[in-house]
């Protein structure tokens, strides 16, 4: 399942505003997490300082690029 930026913003908005049951919120968070490369998207939603808007959360989560280290060299 691949969601658009706007679909992700809609889900993050619902999560931020606690617009569903606990089960729905957990499900929406799993859907968001499976559609973005950021490994800590829940931290962006719940713990980020300063608090981000849903748009900022989605943009940060979509723009995440892991640091790829070269393999160690043999001595």
C-alpha positions in Angstrom: 0.0 0.0 0.0 1.5 3.3 -1.0 -0.2 6.4 0.2 0.0 9.9 -1.2 1.4 12.8 0.8 -2.2 14.1 1.2 -3.5 10.8 2.5 -0.6 10.6 5.0 -1.4 14.2 6.2 -5.0 13.2 6.6 -4.1 10.2 8.8 -1.5 12.1 10.8 -4.1 14.8 11.4 -6.5 12.2 12.8 -3.8 10.7 15.0 -2.7 14.1 16.3 -6.3 15.1 17.1 -7.1 11.6 18.5 -10.1 11.3 16.2 -10.6 7.6 16.6 -10.6 4.7 19.1 -7.3 3.5 20.5 -7.4 0.6 18.0 -8.0 2.9 15.1 -5.2 5.2 16.2 -2.8 2.3 16.5 -3.9 1.0 13.0 -3.4 4.5 11.4 0.0 4.8 13.0 1.0 1.5 11.6 -0.2 2.5 8.2 1.7 5.8 8.3 4.9 4.0 9.6 4.7 1.5 6.7 4.5 4.2 4.1 7.4 6.4 5.1 11.1 5.7 5.4 11.5 7.5 8.8 12.0 4.8 11.5 10.7 7.0 14.3 7.6 8.6 12.7 5.8 8.1 16.0 8.4 10.3 17.8 7.8 13.0 15.2 4.0 12.8 16.0 4.1 12.5 19.8 7.4 13.7 21.1 9.0 16.3 18.8 10.0 19.6 20.2 8.9 22.0 18.9 5.6 20.4 18.1 5.2 20.0 14.3 2.1 20.4 12.2 0.8 17.3 10.4 2.2 18.6 7.1 5.7 19.1 8.7 5.5 15.6 10.2 4.7 14.0 6.9 7.4 16.0 5.0 10.0 15.1 7.6 9.0 11.5 7.5 9.0 11.3 3.7 12.3 13.2 3.4 14.2 11.0 5.8 17.3 9.4 4.4 19.4 7.0 6.5 23.1 7.5 6.7 24.7 4.7 4.8 28.2 3.9 6.0 30.7 2.1 3.8 31.6 -1.4 4.9 34.6 -1.7 7.1 37.9 -2.2 5.4 40.0 -5.3 6.1 43.5 -4.6 7.5 
